[in-house]
Amino acid sequence: MVKRGGSADSRRRWLVFLAAACVWLTGCPLPSDGSPQDANLLYRRAMNLWTTDPEGAADLFEKALQSDPAIAEAHKYLGVLYSQPERKNTYNPIRALYHLHEYLALKPATARQETIRSLMRECKRAICGDLIRETDPAGLASQLNNAKDQLIRLRKENARLEKEVERLRSELKARSATRVGGPSPAVRGSPSPASRPNPSLRTTQGGYRIHVVKRGEWVSRIARRYGVSIQDIVRANPGLDPNRVREGQELRIPVR
């Protein structure tokens, strides 16, 4: 009876062992008790799947780290796996950056430090695009000098434009001053311009009237007012420039 019981127990133990072996060989997950031994087992299984099933390997690496967060190599493999854009199913630069950082924290003297840091920089650029850049003093100095040169050019251009605006304003003002004014509309029942008293007009001998130029008056307007031509006024006033008269200037107007 003892032997039979012992034989049954032995068979039972062999069946359990074989079942565990089958589970391990087929890659099915084993229940985790959080022990380092369990973490190491998960890590070894992940390494077996690394080349054939990256997604399954990533899942096992994550479970191994849940049991033992100090497995540096698991962090490294996850960081490398998550940082590869060509692996669309596992690409995750944020998680890659985290695992690579943890790997360097656990193995600060690793010979792969420069490679790991290069991967971290790529992850940062992927996360934030062009917003995060490596500090480059020479490049920053060049950009600063370019900005200063551009600022100087803009200031010069602004000064040139200000001068041009001032010139145009002066030209517009001169054109407005020389612009020919229209005749004043006649009011029905009112005396003609020549018959109205004009404080700026006085008569002299020799067949001429003296007209004192008022503000806003020009030769063309004065000529129309008195019914004479511009040439008549110019002939009566030798040296007169019909385009340049000033307020208070006296002009001789021929009397018809």
Secondary structure, DSSP 4 states (H G I P E B T S, - for coil): -HHHHHHHHHHHHHHHHHHHHHHHHHTPPPPP---HHHHHHHHHHHHHHTTT-HHHHHHHHHHHHHH-TT-HHHHHHHHHHHT-TT-TTT--HHHHHHHHHHHHHH-TT-TTHHHHHHHHHHHHHHHHTTSS----HHHHHHHHHHHHHHHHHHHHHHHHHHHHHHHHHHHHHHHHHHPPPPPPPPPTTSPPTTTS--TTEEEETTTEEEEEPPTT--HHHHHHHHT--HHHHHHHSTT--TT---TT-EEEEE--
